[in-house]
Amino acid sequence: MGERTANVHDGDIGRTIKGLAEVIRGRRGASPEESYTARLLAGPEDKLLKKVAEEATEVVMACKDDDHDHIRYESADLVYHLLVTLERYGVTIEELAGELDARHR
Ligand SMILES: N=c1c2ncn([C@@H]3O[C@H](COP(=O)(O)OP(=O)(O)OP(=O)(O)O)[C@@H](O)[C@H]3O)c2ncn1[C@@H]1O[C@H](COP(=O)(O)O)[C@@H](O)[C@H]1O
């Protein structure tokens, strides 16, 4: 975990998530040898779905340890794998935002 550190951020999570989703979309058709994301998008469905479950479990375990940095790190892994999942199954980031917005308006 230590090789990646938290950056101070301007708080525009929407821009960050959208940018990452665009990078992930751009990996469709990329070389699986060169891109982990391309492997998740084009490889066995179960490989991706197991990663989502595994990363969610890691977030839970970090919470049980009350380990702030680890929670942040594992949550980033989970969000990334969730975004890859949305891309693979054709759910856009705009649809996700619409779903969330509809719940608090
Ligand atoms: N945000 C991420 C990101 N978060 C986590 N990961 C990868 O997710 C994997 C999770 O780590 P694990 O230790 O659980 O798994 P592993 O042992 O490495 O791999 P497997 O067990 O799944 O085979 C690691 O390989 C991480 O590098 C990510 N890989 C890519 N991205 C983003 O995706 C972009 C495209 O990356 P490529 O995949 O290189 O095209 C990058 O620029 C990043 O912005």
The ligand as an SDF file (V2000), in Angstrom:
LIG
                    3D

 44 47  0  0  0  0  0  0  0  0999 V2000
   -7.2340    3.3010  -10.8280 N   0  0  0  0  0  0  0  0  0  0  0  0
   -6.6940    2.2850  -11.2680 C   0  0  0  0  0  0  0  0  0  0  0  0
   -6.4650    1.1360  -10.4250 C   0  0  0  0  0  0  0  0  0  0  0  0
   -6.7390    0.8970   -9.1350 N   0  0  0  0  0  0  0  0  0  0  0  0
   -6.3060   -0.3410   -8.8910 C   0  0  0  0  0  0  0  0  0  0  0  0
   -5.7540   -0.8950  -10.0000 N   0  0  0  0  0  0  0  0  0  0  0  0
   -5.1580   -2.2170  -10.1520 C   0  0  0  0  0  0  0  0  0  0  0  0
   -5.9990   -3.1460   -9.5380 O   0  0  0  0  0  0  0  0  0  0  0  0
   -5.2140   -4.2500   -9.1120 C   0  0  0  0  0  0  0  0  0  0  0  0
   -5.6810   -4.5860   -7.7050 C   0  0  0  0  0  0  0  0  0  0  0  0
   -4.6330   -5.0720   -6.9750 O   0  0  0  0  0  0  0  0  0  0  0  0
   -4.6340   -6.4870   -6.3010 P   0  0  0  0  0  0  0  0  0  0  0  0
   -3.3990   -6.5660   -5.5110 O   0  0  0  0  0  0  0  0  0  0  0  0
   -5.9400   -6.7070   -5.6250 O   0  0  0  0  0  0  0  0  0  0  0  0
   -4.6070   -7.4700   -7.5450 O   0  0  0  0  0  0  0  0  0  0  0  0
   -3.3750   -7.9920   -8.3850 P   0  0  0  0  0  0  0  0  0  0  0  0
   -2.7420   -9.1180   -7.6530 O   0  0  0  0  0  0  0  0  0  0  0  0
   -2.4530   -6.8800   -8.8060 O   0  0  0  0  0  0  0  0  0  0  0  0
   -4.1260   -8.4860   -9.6580 O   0  0  0  0  0  0  0  0  0  0  0  0
   -5.0950   -9.7310   -9.8020 P   0  0  0  0  0  0  0  0  0  0  0  0
   -5.1380  -10.4850   -8.5280 O   0  0  0  0  0  0  0  0  0  0  0  0
   -6.4400   -9.1380  -10.1320 O   0  0  0  0  0  0  0  0  0  0  0  0
   -4.5500  -10.4990  -10.9720 O   0  0  0  0  0  0  0  0  0  0  0  0
   -3.7470   -3.8320   -9.2220 C   0  0  0  0  0  0  0  0  0  0  0  0
   -3.1780   -4.4480  -10.3720 O   0  0  0  0  0  0  0  0  0  0  0  0
   -3.8300   -2.3380   -9.4160 C   0  0  0  0  0  0  0  0  0  0  0  0
   -2.7850   -1.8060  -10.2130 O   0  0  0  0  0  0  0  0  0  0  0  0
   -5.8450    0.0040  -10.9820 C   0  0  0  0  0  0  0  0  0  0  0  0
   -5.4560   -0.0590  -12.2880 N   0  0  0  0  0  0  0  0  0  0  0  0
   -5.6920    1.0250  -13.0650 C   0  0  0  0  0  0  0  0  0  0  0  0
   -6.2700    2.1810  -12.5950 N   0  0  0  0  0  0  0  0  0  0  0  0
   -6.5280    3.3340  -13.4890 C   0  0  0  0  0  0  0  0  0  0  0  0
   -6.7600    2.8520  -14.7880 O   0  0  0  0  0  0  0  0  0  0  0  0
   -5.9290    3.5490  -15.7170 C   0  0  0  0  0  0  0  0  0  0  0  0
   -5.6030    2.6290  -16.8680 C   0  0  0  0  0  0  0  0  0  0  0  0
   -4.6800    1.6600  -16.4070 O   0  0  0  0  0  0  0  0  0  0  0  0
   -4.2510    0.3390  -17.2020 P   0  0  0  0  0  0  0  0  0  0  0  0
   -5.0110   -0.7760  -16.5700 O   0  0  0  0  0  0  0  0  0  0  0  0
   -2.7870    0.2230  -16.9620 O   0  0  0  0  0  0  0  0  0  0  0  0
   -4.6230    0.5170  -18.6410 O   0  0  0  0  0  0  0  0  0  0  0  0
   -4.7070    3.9720  -14.8910 C   0  0  0  0  0  0  0  0  0  0  0  0
   -4.1040    5.1030  -15.4450 O   0  0  0  0  0  0  0  0  0  0  0  0
   -5.3360    4.2900  -13.5480 C   0  0  0  0  0  0  0  0  0  0  0  0
   -5.8410    5.6250  -13.5750 O   0  0  0  0  0  0  0  0  0  0  0  0
  1  2  2  0
  2  3  1  0
  2 31  1  0
  3  4  1  0
  3 28  2  0
  4  5  2  0
  5  6  1  0
  6  7  1  0
  6 28  1  0
  7  8  1  0
  7 26  1  0
  8  9  1  0
  9 10  1  0
  9 24  1  0
 10 11  1  0
 11 12  1  0
 12 13  2  0
 12 14  1  0
 12 15  1  0
 15 16  1  0
 16 17  2  0
 16 18  1  0
 16 19  1  0
 19 20  1  0
 20 21  2  0
 20 22  1  0
 20 23  1  0
 24 25  1  0
 24 26  1  0
 26 27  1  0
 28 29  1  0
 29 30  2  0
 30 31  1  0
 31 32  1  0
 32 33  1  0
 32 43  1  0
 33 34  1  0
 34 35  1  0
 34 41  1  0
 35 36  1  0
 36 37  1  0
 37 38  2  0
 37 39  1  0
 37 40  1  0
 41 42  1  0
 41 43  1  0
 43 44  1  0
M  END
$$$$
